[in-house]
Amino acid sequence: MKKPELLVTPTSVTHLRELIDAGADAFVIGEQRYALRLAGEFTREDVKKAIGMVHAAGKKVYVSMNAIFHNELVDELEDYVTFLKEAGADRIVFGDPAVLMAVRAVAPDMPLHWNTEMTVTNWYTCNYWGKRGAVRALAAREISLDEIVEMKENAEVELEVQVHGMTCIFQSKRTLLGNYFEYQGKELAVENRQENRNMFLHDKERENKYPIYEDENGTHIMSPNDMCMIDELQDLIEAEIDSLKIEGLLQTPEYITAMTNLYREAIDLCVEDPDRYEDSKMELYEKVKALQPISRELDTGFFFKESVY
C-alpha cells in the first residue's frame, strides 16, 4: 500500500524540531494576517528558519494563505507570494481566488492546495480547482468516509483528509467577542481577547462546550469534541489518500508531538503490517484517549454519519 503523508501543524520554529523527530512528513505554517486558524504564528523570519530546518530534514513546508481577503489586503498578496517563492516554500494553501491570481502573477510554478474548510465536498470541485492550478484539495470535514473514497477515485488532484483534532463550525469577520465585552463594559477583556484561548460557549441542553476565540480574522467557534481516526485508518490508506492531517489548533506543543508520534506508528503499522495494526489499533486509541484533556471527548467526526444542516 502507498504510505500517505503525515501532515501536522507546529506551534513555533522550536516545536518544528520535535515534530521532525516525531516522524511528521510535512508542516502547515503561516501568519495570521494571511491565514485562518493557525496552531502558531510564524513571522517572515520564522518562515525562512522553518523552511531551512525542514528542508534539511528532507521534509516539506506548506504556507497557509487561506484567509478570506477583503480589498485592503489584496495589494499585499503578490508581495507575500514573492517572499514565499524566494524563501523556498514547497506549496501554498489557499481558499480565496485572489491568492490564485497573485500566484499566477509572480510565482506561476508554485503548487497550490485548495482548502476552504467546508466546500470541498465532491470530486468535480477538486478537478475544477485542479484545472486552475491546485495540485491538492482538502476534503470537507462534514463528509463521510464513503464520500471521501469516491472523491479520491475520481479526483485528478491529491486529496488531503483531517484525521485528528478539532474542526471549525463557525467563523465571522465580526469581532463578536469584543462587541460582547464592550457591551458588558469589560474593557480589559476586550484588550486581551486575542490572547485568551480558553473561553467556551456552553450548550446546556447537549452538555457541550464549544471553544470560541477571536483574532485578526474575526471570531471562530470550534467543535466540542476532537476527531480521532487512529483506529480507523485502514480504509483511508487503502483508498490511497495522499495526506493525513493532525490539526493542532488550541492544543499544547506536547500534545501535538505526542499525537504525531502515535499516528506515525499507526500509519507505518497499517502500511507495512496490516495484521499488527489490526491487533494494535485499540491500544493506540487508548493512548490517545489517555492524553486527551478531560473536557475534550473523542469521536470520528462525520466519517460514519451523515451531516445534519
Residue pairs with C-beta under 8 A, 6 or more apart in sequence:
1 237
1 238
1 240
1 270
1 271
1 274
2 237
2 240
2 271
3 237
3 267
3 268
3 271
4 236
4 237
4 240
4 241
4 242
4 243
4 244
4 267
5 25
5 26
5 242
5 243
5 244
6 23
6 24
6 25
6 26
6 243
6 244
6 246
6 260
6 263
6 264
6 267
7 24
7 25
7 26
7 27
7 28
7 62
7 160
7 243
7 244
7 245
7 246
8 19
8 24
8 26
8 27
8 28
8 245
8 246
8 248
8 256
8 259
8 260
9 27
9 28
9 29
9 38
9 39
9 40
9 245
9 246
9 247
9 248
9 249
9 256
10 16
10 19
10 27
10 29
10 39
10 40
10 50
10 248
10 253
10 256
11 39
11 40
11 248
11 252
11 253
11 256
12 40
12 42
12 46
12 253
13 42
13 46
13 49
13 50
13 53
15 40
15 253
15 256
15 257
16 27
16 50
16 53
16 54
17 53
18 253
18 257
19 27
19 256
19 257
19 260
20 53
20 54
20 57
20 59
22 257
22 260
22 261
22 264
23 260
23 261
23 264
24 59
24 260
24 264
25 59
25 60
26 59
26 60
26 61
26 62
26 90
26 243
27 50
27 54
27 59
27 60
27 61
27 62
28 38
28 62
28 63
28 64
28 93
28 245
29 38
29 40
29 42
29 46
29 47
29 50
29 61
29 62
29 63
29 64
30 38
30 42
30 47
30 63
30 64
30 65
30 93
31 38
31 41
31 42
31 43
31 44
31 47
32 38
32 41
32 215
32 216
32 217
33 67
33 73
33 216
34 64
34 65
34 67
34 73
34 77
34 80
35 63
35 64
35 65
35 66
35 67
35 93
36 64
36 66
36 67
36 68
36 95
36 117
36 168
36 171
36 217
36 220
37 168
37 220
37 249
38 64
38 249
39 247
39 248
39 249
39 251
39 256
42 50
44 83
44 87
47 61
47 63
47 83
47 84
47 87
47 89
48 87
50 61
51 61
51 87
51 88
51 89
52 88
54 60
54 61
55 61
55 88
60 90
60 91
61 88
61 89
61 90
62 89
62 90
62 91
62 92
62 93
62 113
63 84
63 89
63 91
63 92
63 93
64 92
64 93
64 115
65 77
65 80
65 81
65 92
65 93
65 94
65 96
65 99
66 93
66 94
66 95
66 96
66 115
66 116
66 117
67 73
67 95
67 96
67 217
68 95
68 96
68 173
68 217
69 77
69 96
69 98
69 99
70 173
74 98
77 98
77 99
77 101
77 102
78 102
78 105
78 106
80 102
81 92
81 99
81 102
81 103
81 106
81 107
81 110
82 106
82 107
84 92
84 107
84 110
85 106
85 107
85 110
89 110
90 111
91 110
91 111
91 112
91 113
91 135
91 136
92 99
92 103
92 110
92 111
92 112
92 113
93 112
93 113
93 115
93 138
94 100
94 103
94 112
94 113
94 114
94 115
95 114
95 115
95 116
95 117
99 112
100 112
100 132
100 133
103 110
103 112
103 133
104 133
111 135
111 136
112 129
112 133
112 134
112 135
112 136
113 134
113 135
113 136
113 137
113 138
113 160
114 120
114 125
114 126
114 129
114 134
114 136
114 137
114 138
114 157
115 137
115 138
115 160
116 138
117 138
117 140
117 141
117 167
117 168
118 140
118 141
118 142
119 125
119 140
120 126
120 137
120 138
120 139
120 140
121 139
121 140
121 142
121 143
121 147
122 147
122 151
123 150
123 151
123 152
123 153
123 154
123 155
125 137
126 134
126 137
126 151
126 155
126 156
126 157
126 159
127 154
127 155
127 156
127 157
129 137
129 157
130 137
130 155
130 156
130 157
134 157
135 157
135 158
136 157
136 158
136 159
136 160
136 242
136 243
137 155
137 157
137 158
137 159
137 160
138 160
138 161
138 162
138 245
139 148
139 151
139 159
139 160
139 161
139 162
141 162
141 167
141 227
141 301
141 302
142 302
142 307
143 151
143 302
143 307
144 302
144 303
144 304
144 305
144 306
145 232
145 235
145 236
145 303
145 304
148 159
148 161
148 236
148 239
148 241
148 303
149 235
149 239
151 159
152 159
152 239
152 240
152 241
153 239
158 242
158 243
159 241
159 242
159 243
160 241
160 242
160 243
160 244
160 245
161 236
161 241
161 243
161 244
161 245
162 227
162 244
162 245
162 246
162 247
162 301
163 227
163 228
163 229
163 230
163 233
163 236
163 244
163 245
163 246
163 263
164 226
164 227
164 228
164 229
164 230
164 245
164 246
164 247
164 259
164 263
164 288
165 226
165 227
165 245
165 246
165 247
165 248
165 249
165 251
165 259
166 211
166 222
166 223
166 225
166 226
166 227
166 247
166 249
166 250
166 296
167 222
167 223
167 227
167 247
167 301
168 220
168 221
168 222
168 223
169 210
169 221
169 222
169 223
170 219
170 220
170 221
171 217
171 218
171 219
171 220
171 221
172 218
172 219
173 217
173 218
174 218
174 219
175 193
175 214
175 218
175 219
176 214
176 218
176 219
177 193
177 199
177 212
177 213
177 214
177 219
178 190
178 193
178 214
181 187
181 189
181 190
181 193
182 190
189 196
193 213
193 214
194 213
194 214
194 215
194 216
196 213
197 211
197 213
197 250
199 211
199 212
199 213
200 209
200 210
200 211
200 212
201 209
201 210
201 212
201 221
202 208
202 209
203 209
203 210
203 224
206 224
208 224
209 224
209 295
210 221
210 222
210 223
210 224
211 221
211 222
211 250
212 219
212 220
212 221
212 222
213 219
213 220
213 250
214 220
222 249
222 250
224 296
224 297
225 296
225 297
225 298
225 299
226 292
226 296
226 297
226 298
226 299
227 247
227 298
227 299
227 300
227 301
228 285
228 288
228 298
228 299
228 300
229 236
229 300
229 301
229 303
230 262
230 263
230 266
230 281
230 284
230 285
230 288
231 266
231 281
231 282
231 284
231 285
232 281
232 300
232 303
233 244
233 266
233 267
233 270
233 277
233 281
234 270
234 274
234 277
234 278
236 244
237 267
237 270
237 271
244 263
244 267
246 256
246 259
246 260
246 263
248 255
248 256
248 259
255 291
258 291
259 288
259 291
262 284
262 287
262 288
265 284
266 277
266 280
266 281
266 284
269 276
269 277
269 280
270 277
288 298
289 298
292 298
